[in-house]
Amino acid sequence: METLTTVWNFIQIILLNAFTQMVSLLGIFFFFGLLLYLLARFTRNTFVKSIGYKFDVYFTGWLGTPVHELGHALLCIPFGHRITEMRLYSPNSGDGSLGYVNHAYNPNNFWHQIGNFFIGIGPVLMGSLVLFLLIKYLVPSNSDLLALVTSKGSTIDSLEAVKNQFVQLYHTGLSVTPALFTRANMQSWQFWVFLYVAVSVASHMELSLPDLKGAGSGLISIAVLLVVLNSIGLFFNVDLSSSVAGISRYISMSSGVFTLAVVLSALFFISSYLLLNIYTLVRYRKVFHPFG
Protein backbone atom coordinates (compact mmCIF):
# COMPACT_ATOMS: atom_id res chain seq x y z
CA MET A 1 0.00 0.00 0.00
CA GLU A 2 2.84 2.35 0.86
CA THR A 3 4.39 1.68 -2.53
CA LEU A 4 1.13 2.51 -4.30
CA THR A 5 0.83 5.75 -2.33
CA THR A 6 4.37 6.72 -3.28
CA VAL A 7 3.70 5.98 -6.97
CA TRP A 8 0.45 7.97 -6.89
CA ASN A 9 2.18 10.94 -5.26
CA PHE A 10 4.90 10.69 -7.92
CA ILE A 11 2.28 10.76 -10.70
CA GLN A 12 0.42 13.67 -9.09
CA ILE A 13 3.58 15.77 -8.86
CA ILE A 14 4.44 15.05 -12.51
CA LEU A 15 0.96 15.91 -13.80
CA LEU A 16 0.70 19.06 -11.69
CA ASN A 17 4.14 20.25 -12.81
CA ALA A 18 3.37 19.52 -16.47
CA PHE A 19 0.03 21.35 -16.29
CA THR A 20 1.55 24.38 -14.54
CA GLN A 21 4.36 24.52 -17.09
CA MET A 22 1.92 24.34 -20.01
CA VAL A 23 -0.11 27.23 -18.59
CA SER A 24 3.09 29.17 -17.91
CA LEU A 25 4.51 28.64 -21.39
CA LEU A 26 1.45 28.53 -23.62
CA GLY A 27 -1.45 30.09 -21.72
CA ILE A 28 -0.69 33.56 -23.05
CA PHE A 29 -1.30 32.44 -26.64
CA PHE A 30 -4.72 30.99 -25.85
CA PHE A 31 -5.75 33.99 -23.75
CA PHE A 32 -4.95 36.56 -26.42
CA GLY A 33 -6.07 34.24 -29.21
CA LEU A 34 -9.52 34.08 -27.58
CA LEU A 35 -9.73 37.86 -27.16
CA LEU A 36 -8.71 38.47 -30.78
CA TYR A 37 -11.17 35.81 -32.00
CA LEU A 38 -14.08 37.44 -30.14
CA LEU A 39 -13.20 40.94 -31.34
CA ALA A 40 -12.83 39.73 -34.94
CA ARG A 41 -16.17 37.94 -34.75
CA PHE A 42 -17.96 40.98 -33.34
CA THR A 43 -16.40 43.23 -35.96
CA ARG A 44 -17.44 40.96 -38.83
CA ASN A 45 -20.96 40.70 -37.41
CA THR A 46 -21.03 44.50 -37.34
CA PHE A 47 -20.26 44.70 -41.06
CA VAL A 48 -22.58 41.84 -42.00
CA LYS A 49 -25.52 43.45 -40.19
CA SER A 50 -24.96 46.88 -41.69
CA ILE A 51 -23.16 47.23 -45.03
CA GLY A 52 -22.26 43.63 -45.81
CA TYR A 53 -19.49 41.08 -45.38
CA LYS A 54 -17.50 42.22 -48.42
CA PHE A 55 -16.51 45.60 -47.00
CA ASP A 56 -14.44 44.06 -44.21
CA VAL A 57 -13.01 41.48 -46.62
CA TYR A 58 -11.66 44.16 -48.94
CA PHE A 59 -10.95 46.94 -46.41
CA THR A 60 -8.63 44.95 -44.11
CA GLY A 61 -8.65 41.39 -45.42
CA TRP A 62 -6.46 41.94 -48.48
CA LEU A 63 -3.62 42.98 -46.17
CA GLY A 64 -4.28 41.10 -42.95
CA THR A 65 -5.07 37.71 -44.49
CA PRO A 66 -1.68 37.18 -46.21
CA VAL A 67 0.08 37.92 -42.91
CA HIS A 68 -2.23 35.41 -41.20
CA GLU A 69 -1.57 32.68 -43.75
CA LEU A 70 2.18 33.34 -43.88
CA GLY A 71 2.18 32.74 -40.14
CA HIS A 72 0.99 29.20 -40.85
CA ALA A 73 3.22 28.66 -43.87
CA LEU A 74 6.55 29.86 -42.45
CA LEU A 75 6.23 27.69 -39.35
CA CYS A 76 5.72 24.62 -41.53
CA ILE A 77 9.39 24.89 -42.49
CA PRO A 78 11.20 24.33 -39.14
CA PHE A 79 8.81 21.53 -38.20
CA GLY A 80 9.22 19.61 -41.45
CA HIS A 81 5.66 19.94 -42.75
CA ARG A 82 5.21 19.96 -46.52
CA ILE A 83 2.95 22.69 -47.90
CA THR A 84 0.65 21.09 -50.47
CA GLU A 85 -1.46 24.12 -51.37
CA MET A 86 -1.54 27.75 -50.29
CA ARG A 87 -3.74 30.74 -51.03
CA LEU A 88 -2.62 33.89 -49.24
CA TYR A 89 -5.79 35.75 -50.20
CA SER A 90 -8.73 33.97 -51.77
CA PRO A 91 -12.10 35.06 -50.30
CA ASN A 92 -14.72 32.32 -50.30
CA SER A 93 -18.25 33.54 -49.61
CA GLY A 94 -19.40 29.95 -49.15
CA ASP A 95 -17.46 29.13 -45.99
CA GLY A 96 -16.29 32.64 -45.08
CA SER A 97 -12.59 31.81 -45.42
CA LEU A 98 -10.22 34.39 -46.87
CA GLY A 99 -7.20 32.16 -47.49
CA TYR A 100 -5.69 28.85 -46.47
CA VAL A 101 -2.55 26.77 -46.12
CA ASN A 102 -2.80 23.01 -46.56
CA HIS A 103 0.15 21.01 -45.28
CA ALA A 104 1.11 17.36 -44.96
CA TYR A 105 3.19 15.66 -42.27
CA ASN A 106 4.05 12.27 -40.82
CA PRO A 107 1.62 11.59 -37.94
CA ASN A 108 4.13 9.15 -36.44
CA ASN A 109 6.82 11.84 -36.26
CA PHE A 110 6.78 13.42 -32.79
CA TRP A 111 8.48 16.63 -34.01
CA HIS A 112 5.86 16.98 -36.75
CA GLN A 113 3.11 16.52 -34.17
CA ILE A 114 4.53 19.24 -31.91
CA GLY A 115 4.76 21.46 -34.98
CA ASN A 116 0.98 21.35 -35.35
CA PHE A 117 0.66 23.56 -32.28
CA PHE A 118 3.04 26.25 -33.48
CA ILE A 119 1.70 26.14 -37.05
CA GLY A 120 -1.81 26.53 -35.62
CA ILE A 121 -0.92 29.64 -33.61
CA GLY A 122 1.35 30.94 -36.38
CA PRO A 123 -0.91 33.93 -37.23
CA VAL A 124 -0.59 35.27 -33.68
CA LEU A 125 3.20 34.95 -33.78
CA MET A 126 3.56 36.37 -37.29
CA GLY A 127 1.12 39.19 -36.65
CA SER A 128 2.98 40.17 -33.48
CA LEU A 129 6.29 40.28 -35.33
CA VAL A 130 4.81 42.47 -38.07
CA LEU A 131 3.26 44.82 -35.50
CA PHE A 132 6.60 45.18 -33.71
CA LEU A 133 8.38 46.02 -36.97
CA LEU A 134 5.66 48.51 -37.88
CA ILE A 135 6.07 50.26 -34.54
CA LYS A 136 9.83 50.33 -34.90
CA TYR A 137 9.96 51.69 -38.44
CA LEU A 138 6.73 53.60 -39.03
CA VAL A 139 5.74 55.22 -35.74
CA PRO A 140 7.69 58.51 -35.47
CA SER A 141 7.47 58.94 -31.70
CA ASN A 142 7.85 55.32 -30.70
CA SER A 143 10.12 55.20 -27.64
CA ASP A 144 7.33 54.94 -25.03
CA LEU A 145 5.35 52.48 -27.13
CA LEU A 146 8.40 50.29 -27.75
CA ALA A 147 9.16 50.28 -24.04
CA LEU A 148 5.61 49.08 -23.33
CA VAL A 149 5.53 46.29 -25.90
CA THR A 150 9.01 44.96 -25.07
CA SER A 151 8.85 45.08 -21.27
CA LYS A 152 9.82 41.77 -19.72
CA GLY A 153 6.94 40.05 -17.98
CA SER A 154 6.94 38.40 -14.58
CA THR A 155 7.76 34.76 -13.96
CA ILE A 156 4.50 32.80 -13.92
CA ASP A 157 4.96 30.06 -11.33
CA SER A 158 1.93 30.47 -9.04
CA LEU A 159 -1.68 31.69 -8.98
CA GLU A 160 -0.47 34.96 -7.46
CA ALA A 161 1.92 35.39 -10.38
CA VAL A 162 -0.95 34.79 -12.83
CA LYS A 163 -2.96 37.50 -11.05
CA ASN A 164 0.01 39.89 -11.19
CA GLN A 165 0.40 39.19 -14.90
CA PHE A 166 -3.23 40.15 -15.57
CA VAL A 167 -2.80 43.33 -13.53
CA GLN A 168 0.30 44.17 -15.56
CA LEU A 169 -1.55 43.52 -18.82
CA TYR A 170 -4.41 45.76 -17.67
CA HIS A 171 -2.03 48.64 -17.00
CA THR A 172 -0.24 48.03 -20.29
CA GLY A 173 -3.56 48.20 -22.11
CA LEU A 174 -4.38 51.52 -20.44
CA SER A 175 -0.96 52.92 -21.36
CA VAL A 176 -0.88 51.81 -24.99
CA THR A 177 -3.44 54.28 -26.33
CA PRO A 178 -1.85 57.50 -24.98
CA ALA A 179 1.60 56.23 -26.01
CA LEU A 180 0.29 55.61 -29.53
CA PHE A 181 -1.91 58.65 -30.15
CA THR A 182 0.58 61.37 -29.31
CA ARG A 183 0.50 64.77 -30.99
CA ALA A 184 3.81 64.09 -32.73
CA ASN A 185 2.50 60.82 -34.13
CA MET A 186 -0.84 62.17 -35.33
CA GLN A 187 0.89 64.97 -37.21
CA SER A 188 2.91 62.46 -39.26
CA TRP A 189 1.64 60.67 -42.38
CA GLN A 190 3.74 57.61 -41.44
CA PHE A 191 1.63 57.17 -38.33
CA TRP A 192 -1.61 56.98 -40.31
CA VAL A 193 -0.06 54.42 -42.65
CA PHE A 194 1.01 52.47 -39.57
CA LEU A 195 -2.46 52.69 -38.07
CA TYR A 196 -4.20 51.32 -41.17
CA VAL A 197 -1.70 48.50 -41.71
CA ALA A 198 -1.57 47.63 -38.00
CA VAL A 199 -5.37 47.51 -37.69
CA SER A 200 -5.55 45.30 -40.80
CA VAL A 201 -2.97 42.91 -39.38
CA ALA A 202 -4.35 42.89 -35.82
CA SER A 203 -7.94 42.31 -36.93
CA HIS A 204 -6.87 39.13 -38.78
CA MET A 205 -4.54 37.66 -36.15
CA GLU A 206 -7.36 35.64 -34.66
CA LEU A 207 -7.30 31.85 -34.82
CA SER A 208 -10.05 30.10 -36.77
CA LEU A 209 -11.64 26.86 -35.59
CA PRO A 210 -9.42 24.79 -37.97
CA ASP A 211 -6.40 26.67 -36.56
CA LEU A 212 -7.43 25.79 -33.01
CA LYS A 213 -8.08 22.18 -33.97
CA GLY A 214 -4.61 21.86 -35.48
CA ALA A 215 -3.00 23.58 -32.50
CA GLY A 216 -4.90 21.26 -30.15
CA SER A 217 -3.41 18.13 -31.72
CA GLY A 218 0.06 19.57 -31.23
CA LEU A 219 -0.77 20.56 -27.67
CA ILE A 220 -1.30 16.91 -26.77
CA SER A 221 2.21 16.08 -27.98
CA ILE A 222 3.67 18.97 -25.97
CA ALA A 223 1.82 17.70 -22.87
CA VAL A 224 3.28 14.22 -23.38
CA LEU A 225 6.76 15.70 -23.78
CA LEU A 226 6.44 17.69 -20.54
CA VAL A 227 5.19 14.63 -18.66
CA VAL A 228 8.17 12.60 -19.86
CA LEU A 229 10.68 15.36 -19.06
CA ASN A 230 9.18 15.89 -15.60
CA SER A 231 9.26 12.15 -14.93
CA ILE A 232 12.94 11.99 -15.80
CA GLY A 233 13.66 15.17 -13.84
CA LEU A 234 11.84 13.99 -10.73
CA PHE A 235 13.51 10.59 -10.89
CA PHE A 236 16.96 12.22 -10.97
CA ASN A 237 15.91 14.97 -8.53
CA VAL A 238 16.23 17.74 -11.13
CA ASP A 239 13.69 20.58 -10.91
CA LEU A 240 12.53 21.65 -14.38
CA SER A 241 9.93 24.13 -13.13
CA SER A 242 12.43 26.89 -12.42
CA SER A 243 13.89 26.60 -15.93
CA VAL A 244 10.42 26.65 -17.51
CA ALA A 245 9.44 29.64 -15.36
CA GLY A 246 12.49 31.51 -16.63
CA ILE A 247 11.57 30.75 -20.23
CA SER A 248 7.99 31.85 -19.60
CA ARG A 249 9.26 35.22 -18.41
CA TYR A 250 10.77 35.84 -21.83
CA ILE A 251 7.70 34.50 -23.63
CA SER A 252 5.57 36.93 -21.64
CA MET A 253 7.53 39.78 -23.24
CA SER A 254 5.33 39.22 -26.29
CA SER A 255 2.27 40.04 -24.18
CA GLY A 256 2.91 43.74 -24.80
CA VAL A 257 2.53 43.33 -28.55
CA PHE A 258 -0.47 41.05 -28.03
CA THR A 259 -2.03 43.74 -25.85
CA LEU A 260 -1.47 46.31 -28.59
CA ALA A 261 -3.16 43.97 -31.08
CA VAL A 262 -6.17 43.63 -28.77
CA VAL A 263 -6.35 47.42 -28.27
CA LEU A 264 -6.21 48.07 -32.03
CA SER A 265 -8.82 45.38 -32.72
CA ALA A 266 -11.06 46.77 -29.97
CA LEU A 267 -10.75 50.32 -31.31
CA PHE A 268 -11.59 49.10 -34.83
CA PHE A 269 -14.59 47.19 -33.54
CA ILE A 270 -15.93 50.05 -31.38
CA SER A 271 -15.47 52.73 -34.05
CA SER A 272 -17.03 50.49 -36.74
CA TYR A 273 -19.95 49.64 -34.47
CA LEU A 274 -20.69 53.26 -33.59
CA LEU A 275 -20.35 54.62 -37.13
CA LEU A 276 -22.32 51.83 -38.76
CA ASN A 277 -25.08 52.04 -36.17
CA ILE A 278 -25.43 55.71 -37.05
CA TYR A 279 -25.65 54.67 -40.72
CA THR A 280 -28.33 52.01 -40.13
CA LEU A 281 -30.23 54.35 -37.83
CA VAL A 282 -30.35 57.06 -40.50
CA ARG A 283 -31.08 54.72 -43.40
CA TYR A 284 -33.19 51.95 -41.87
CA ARG A 285 -34.39 53.55 -38.62
CA LYS A 286 -32.93 50.74 -36.53
CA VAL A 287 -29.87 49.81 -34.49
CA PHE A 288 -28.20 46.42 -34.22
CA HIS A 289 -25.96 44.52 -31.83
CA PRO A 290 -22.88 42.55 -32.94
CA PHE A 291 -23.11 39.64 -30.52
CA GLY A 292 -25.61 37.37 -32.23
Summary of the structure (lengths in Angstrom):
residues: 292
radius of gyration: 21.5
end to end distance: 55.6
largest distance: 76.5
contacts: 925
relative contact order: 0.18
helix: 74%
strand: 4%
